[in-house]
Amino acid sequence: MRDAPRLNPTNLKMLELLMRKSPAVVTRRELEENVWGEYTPNSDSLRSNLHLLRRMVDKPFDVPLIHTIHGIGYQLVYKSGESAGS
């Protein structure tokens, strides 16, 4: 039996905030401040960590749970048959 995938501390902070705020949209700034505090790294850090989080969270499901709301932020919600932001 394979070990379950593990989230790194950054991914856990991101997931916790998305879960607490769900189904509300979490702004990019809010995610950055929650994870990194006053020091916000370049946008690639958020993007790459979000990519890893999506691989772990969305993989077991047919429909993604983490949605990008363009120009606003991110949302964790199950939307059967509808697109994010609808």
N, C-alpha and C positions, 0 to 999 in steps of 0.2 A: 504494500500500500504506500502510495506517495504521500509525502508531507504536504499539508495544506499550504498554499502560498501565504507569505507573511507580508504585511504592510510595514513600511518603514515609519519612523516617528512622524515625518512630515506628512505622509499619506494619511496616517491616523488622525492627525489634527484636521486635515482637510475634510476627511469623511465625517468626523464628529460634527464639525460646523455645518456641513451640508445636511446631515441627519437632523440636527437640532432645528434648523431653519426650514426644513422641508414642510410643505411644498413651495415655500417662497424661493425667490431667486436670490442668490448670494452674489454680491458684486465682486468683481476681480479684486478691487482694493480691499474689501472686507476679508477676503480669503488671504491675501498677502499679509495684511496686518495681523490676522489671527495666527498665521503660521510663523511669520518671521519677525513680527513686532515692528519696531521703527525702521529696522534695516530691511528694505525690500530689495531682493536681488533682481537681476534682469528678467524679462518676461519669459525667457527660455526655461528658467527654473520652475516657474509655475506650470508652464506648458508641459514640460517633461514629467513632473510629478503627477499632474492630472492624467497624462497618458498612462502612467503606471497604475494609478488608481482605477482608471476605467478598465484596464486589462483585468484587474482582479475583481472588481465589483460587477461589471457588465457581462463578463464571460459566461457565467452560468445561465443567463437569461436570454430568451429570444428577442426581447425588446430592451434597448439600453435604459439604464436607470439614471445615468448622469447626462444631462443635456446642456449644451451650450446655448445660451440665449444671447445671440450676437449683439454686441454693443452694450450689453448690460452685465452679464456674469454667467453663473452656472446654477443648475437646479437638479436636485435629486428627487425624482418622482417616477412612479410607474405610470406610463401612459399607453394603454392598450389601443393600438390602431390610430393614434393621433400623434402629430409632431409637437415638439417642444415649442412653447410660446403660443399655442393655440388657445 
